[in-house]
Amino acid sequence: MAQSKFDPFFSRSMEFIPIAQDLFWHYHLANTATGEIVETLVRVDRTNTNKSLEKHHRDIAYAVTMQGGQKHLMCVEHQSEPDITMPARFLEYSGGDLKGYLSKYQEIPFIANMLLYNGNTSPYPYHDTLQAYYPDPAVGGRELNLRFHIIDLTQIGDEKLVTHGYCAPMEILLKHGRSANFELAADAYREVFQACVAAMGDVYLLSILDYVASLHSKKVGKKMYDFIKEIFDNKNNTVMTYGDELREEGKQEGMTIGEEKGRQEGRQEGMAMGEEKVRKAVAKNMLCNLRLDVDVITKATGLSTREVIRLAS
């Protein structure tokens, strides 16, 4: 299996507004907003007014309108390893946000920075305020200060995580991505996982399966796959088909380069490039816009389950 891809799964998960809503609600907005206000979330991290920050682009940022029209920026970074520079990174990102808002609106938003952490080192070993790093925190903090909220998944029990609604599957899978040592029986996870996929669509189940397949440890990946297969007993066909394709893909990786090249050339001879593009375009529309079931898409287009998930990435 390839190197573990924590960030892609986190990023794909946060593309779904309901998942972002529940994450922000449980870790910040529950203390400052009503449920209706959370519905005003708008993704804003794709536009950056400071071109020099593009290579240090923040992971996820959403804007939410509070009562009275005040804008809040909800910003999340994901780390699978501790990083002592996080206060400086958040300060850099926040400076770009403040500059952009002042230029456009002549006011500044309330910025809530969050760090979602699931590393081997537990708990997260560094400070969550810039002030704490000064030799004299009381004096230094009066001149320049910043704080961020640490969401340390390694310190939150599964019993609590399963109550977090649509963001629960993402949090639980990221938490256990190195060990697959789930703390509860499968029945305790089934309802929240199935509800999440029912709301997001099968494309999110495929994202979960792709994340499981990307885990560095084959042993952990197998345990995680068995866990997914058990809790998604209502999606047996999709999960099993994905597993069969993954095993076949693993066999193909053992072929010599020459044999693989020959197989690819043989497939290409039987299909024109134009026809391939059309099939993929149709499948992507069926998946992302029409939100049809994956089984329907594979039967209609002839594409495999693995090919369909790559169209959604």
C-alpha positions, -999 to 999 in steps of 0.1 A, spaced: 0 0 0 11 36 -6 22 61 20 -7 71 42 -27 100 28 -43 117 58 -46 151 43 -65 141 11 -92 123 31 -95 152 55 -98 177 26 -123 155 8 -144 152 39 -144 189 46 -157 195 10 -191 184 24 -208 213 40 -227 191 66 -194 176 78 -178 210 82 -209 223 99 -208 195 125 -171 199 131 -174 237 137 -205 233 158 -190 207 182 -157 226 187 -166 262 186 -200 275 173 -221 257 199 -209 283 224 -214 313 202 -242 306 177 -275 290 169 -281 260 147 -296 283 120 -265 304 118 -243 274 110 -263 270 78 -246 301 64 -212 285 60 -194 294 28 -161 279 17 -135 307 13 -100 292 13 -99 288 -25 -92 325 -30 -61 340 -14 -55 378 -17 -18 373 -9 -1 355 -38 31 349 -18 11 327 6 -1 303 -21 26 277 -15 17 279 23 -20 278 16 -41 270 46 -60 237 45 -97 246 51 -114 280 57 -152 287 59 -170 320 65 -201 321 87 -224 351 92 -233 356 129 -262 376 144 -258 412 135 -240 404 103 -206 398 120 -184 375 99 -165 347 115 -137 328 97 -135 291 108 -101 279 98 -88 243 102 -54 228 97 -47 191 98 -15 176 113 -5 140 116 28 151 131 34 177 158 46 211 145 62 237 168 58 263 141 19 262 141 15 295 159 36 312 133 18 295 105 -16 305 119 -3 341 124 8 342 87 -25 329 75 -46 352 97 -25 382 86 -35 375 50 -72 371 60 -72 404 79 -55 423 51 -80 409 26 -111 417 47 -98 452 56 -92 460 20 -126 448 9 -150 455 38 -131 481 59 -136 457 89 -120 426 103 -137 392 109 -135 371 140 -110 344 132 -112 310 149 -82 288 142 -84 251 148 -58 223 146 -71 188 140 -44 165 152 -41 127 151 -3 120 154 16 92 172 28 116 199 0 120 223 -11 144 236 -2 171 212 32 184 228 32 221 219 14 252 231 -18 265 216 -10 302 221 18 323 208 20 340 242 32 308 259 65 309 239 76 342 252 102 342 280 78 365 298 44 355 285 25 383 303 47 410 287 51 394 253 14 386 250 5 423 253 25 431 222 16 401 199 -6 372 207 -26 345 190 -43 313 200 -57 283 182 -80 254 193 -63 220 194 -87 192 184 -65 163 197 -83 132 184 -59 110 203 -73 124 236 -110 121 227 -128 88 234 -148 71 207 -179 72 229 -178 110 226 -168 111 189 -198 90 178 -220 118 191 -205 144 167 -229 138 138 -217 139 102 -180 147 112 -178 116 134 -167 91 107 -139 114 96 -127 119 132 -129 83 141 -111 70 110 -83 96 113 -79 88 150 -75 51 143 -56 53 110 -24 39 126 -38 11 147 -74 4 138 -79 -3 176 -115 9 178 -127 13 214 -163 2 210 -182 -26 194 -191 -22 157 -228 -17 165 -219 16 183 -205 31 151 -229 17 126 -257 43 129 -235 74 126 -214 60 98 -245 49 78 -263 82 84 -233 101 72 -230 82 39 -267 83 34 -265 121 36 -233 126 16 -239 99 -10 -219 68 -20 -191 90 -32 -181 95 5 -181 58 12 -157 55 -17 -135 82 -2 -135 63 31 -125 31 12 -98 50 -7 -84 63 26 -83 28 40 -65 15 10 -39 43 13 -28 34 48 9 26 51 5 -6 72 -12 -35 53 -22 -51 87 -40 -19 98 -55 -15 64 -69 -50 65 -84 -44 100 -98 -11 89 -114 -26 58 -130 -54 79 -144 -27 102 -159 -8 72 -173 -40 58 -190 -48 91 -205 -14 98 -217 -9 62 -237 -41 61 -262 -22 40 -235 -15 13 -220 -49 10 -219 -48 -28 -200 -16 -30 -176 -25 -3 -169 -60 -16 -165 -49 -52 -140 -23 -40 -121 -49 -21 -120 -73 -51 -107 -45 -74 -81 -36 -48 -68 -72 -46 -67 -74 -84 -48 -41 -85 -23 -56 -60 -17 -86 -83 -11 -63 -112 16 -44 -93 36 -76 -92 38 -79 -129 69 -69 -149 69 -35 -165 69 -52 -199 38 -74 -192 19 -44 -178 27 -23 -208 15 -51 -230 -18 -53 -211 -23 -15 -213 -16 -15 -250 -41 -43 -255 -68 -24 -237 -61 8 -256 -65 -10 -289 -101 -19 -280 -112 16 -270 -108 49 -287 -96 78 -266 -127 99 -274 -150 72 -262 -131 69 -229 -134 106 -222 -172 105 -229 -177 76 -205 -158 93 -177 -176 126 -183 -210 108 -181 -200 88 -150 -188 120 -132 -221 138 -140 -240 108 -127 -219 106 -95 -214 143 -86 -245 160 -100 -272 133 -102 -258 115 -72 -268 81 -86 -258 48 -68 -223 36 -77 -236 2 -88 -259 20 -114 -229 41 -126 -206 11 -131 -233 -9 -149 -242 20 -172 -206 31 -181 -186 -1 -177 -161 17 -154 -149 0 -122 -156 12 -87 -120 24 -84 -123 44 -117 -155 60 -104 -139 72 -71 -110 88 -90 -134 109 -110 -147 123 -77 -113 133 -64 
